[in-house]
């Protein structure tokens, strides 16, 4: 790759030890893992080479060390970082229930003006709040602080945007000049015009003259990266009190939004994750957690033109834009133009504070796009700044302040040193936000024009504009490695009727698209499109719509980018069109003419046949949840030969209630079924995402781990053990090992990944040899499912993260699923290791899921971060089978 600047050119190719610090808070740390901002094995240019020497010198010269993190740590992957014996998920069931049921709060407020003041009830004082040690604002002090800020004048408003998984209020603060109800409605009309009639908006003089440009600051999404909250509270107070003309002008022409703490659960507990164990900054394409759904609604209802997501800790302060690869569904020319320019302003403001390596341990700020070659990409839409551009944000940044105060530093450094560091971080966060407001003030008109252009291109089907020195002047170092565009289809169709694999999955997918503000229509009659016939009731996603990028990033297959960079920051494939269980078909045609109407929710598919026994398919997570509810109520359900469940006619009333609750169908059948199904009690040593998915399917789950088993566990409470993390047979004491072995001798095991395969081997159960692929590999893969068994009727795509396959299969081993021949990777990043092993070529044709007496082993990730919904039933069937 060409050099981006002097820093990149000087030490290209040198694996400086301090390069391990680069990844910061956007790594693949598993939800609930409290590792210091996880490290990578990527090159870092000269800026970080000098940081190493400076850090060492500073440690000698300054009490307790002024350097943020002089000791690199090894790279951490989701599975690897679960290695400590007690890292299996333990989330309370009530937390999962709250996350699943938490409503979304709409924030348009068209019938209200500004300020929107309210008196917030204070939370009980909590002396255990981890932010207290740092001299920062504890969560229980935020409500009183916001009450006081509202009393400073007429500029500050507070709304409750929702509640966290742990039940804490999510505060959205708006700072702007007062607006009457009429003025607020006018602003909303202009906002809607910008999105839904962009060509008219571009010509509307009222928008140019009077529209308030929205700017959004997101804080504390990782709970143990605290300081953005405090910097925002300080900035709100400064804006509320300021008497100067510049501030008055800013607030007259802008609305400034603050998500005070996106993760109050983690802020209180001092954890990266929320109370559910989820890394919220990995959840945006799935939106399993209520905090993320609240931020999604802010993006939709407030439509920020600029946003900054405040994190820690990378020294010097890291300010996006990112390295390649860049998301191919963005209007990246407009995004890079503004994001890079604002990054320069933030860099100047941060460096202008006067902190130095020798005096303070603070390195100069860095901009990955300019200063690194790879390793900090914006490819997946799972991060806040990578999701927001699909809603019109044309400048979006992760900003990582420099001075580490969490994890080991939190536990080991003196309080005075921690507070010194936190004060620096608050100062730097404040400088970054102030610089962003300066950019908004001086570029207000062009920011809105660029936002309008994003929506215009989508609505008209205009071509993307590849980045180049001519299309994005003023940004140095743009090269071919930065050019990522895509070929949008004319439409996507989600068929109804026999052409649809799963009606519940299709309905869920459509509702998810609608929740993300993607426009969906439903055919009013049969139609033909792209040479194929579709029935009435099919859904059509016209890709000539303002948020085409978001529709495509969710529904498209994605791309194999293994040859583009050596490794990726996090996941590289996520296609909902392939992984959520519904049939989705792209249509490439020049003409789209389908008699249809816009929908605001998917049509319900749940029903109960009027007489006789009932057949419940088990192809979707909701159907599994309904089955588990029936089994929990003692209904005598039997398995059918095709893998579905036969429900007796006597349970029709229960079936009717479940059809309504889960939107699933109970069809008429004359079959009576074969083997009875029973309620399965699952002991689970799994990741937080897997635990959440199990409960989403209504399984009765008891979390376990090496530590829990060593303390004594009553195995009479379990029918099957599911292991993927946090349970190591070798680390069990003699009593725990004997109890586990006794359980496995008479009950069932479902294992996933290397950890599950290791337990199978230690217990000498299924005769297979697990082969671990490249631990950095992840993405969407093609698979071949065997007839019958746990993968019967499953989608022909799955998801992998550190893939595993199985060889040397014993005579009693059944292959349930295999990786496809050729190159199984459809989208993502999967390279062979340096010795030529571990790649997709080695996995091709090999068994990815195997079973035997009372054992099923998965080499894929069917429940990864609660995302691949269409794969959930495979795991559910495995649990039901082995028990």
Buried (B, 14 or more C-beta within 10 A) or exposed (E): BEBBBEBBEEBEEBEBBBBBBBBBBBBBBBBBBBBBBBBBBBBBBBBBBBBBEBBEBBBEEBEBBBBBBBEBBEBBBBBBBBEBBBBBBBBEEEBBEBBBEBEBBEBBBEEBBBBBEEEBEEBEEBEEBBBBBBBBBBBBBBBBBBBEBBEEEEBBBBBBBBBBBBBBBBBBBBBBBBBEEEBBBBBBBBBBBBBBBBEEBBEBEEBBEBBBBBBBBBBBBBBBBBBBBBBBBBBBBEBBEBEEEEBEEBBEBBBBBBBBBBBBBBBBBBBBBBBBBBBBBBBBBBBBBBBBBBBBBBBBBBBBBBBBBBBBBBBBBBBBBBBBBBBBBBBBBBBBBBBBBBBBBBBEBBBEBEBBBEEBBBBBBBBBBBBBBBBBBBBBBBBBBBBBBBBBBBBBBBBBBBBBBBBBBBEEBEEEBBBBBBBBBBBBBBBBBBBBBBBBBEBBBBBBBBBBBBBBBBBBBEEBBBBBEEBBEEBEBBBEBBBBBBEBBBBBBBBBEEBBBBBBBBBBBBBBBBBBBBBBBBBEEEBEBBEEEBBBBBBBBBBBBBBBBBBBBBBBBBBBBBEBBBBBBBBBBBBBBBBBBBBBBBBEEEEBEBEBEEBEEBBEBBBBBEEEBBBBBBBBBBBBBBBBBBBEEEBBBBBBEEBBBBBBEEBBEBBBEBBEEBBBBBEEBEBEBEEEBEBBBBBBBBBBBBBBBBBBBBBBBBBBBBBBBBEEBEBEEBBBBBBBBBBBBEBBEEEBBEBBBEBBEEBBBBBBBBBBBBBBBBBEBBBBEBBBBBBBBBBBBBBBBBEEBBBBBBBBBBBBBBBBBBEEBEEEBBBBBBBBEEBBBBBBBBBBBEEEEBBBBBBBBBBBBBBBEBBBBBBBBBBBBBBBBBBBBBBBBBBBBBB
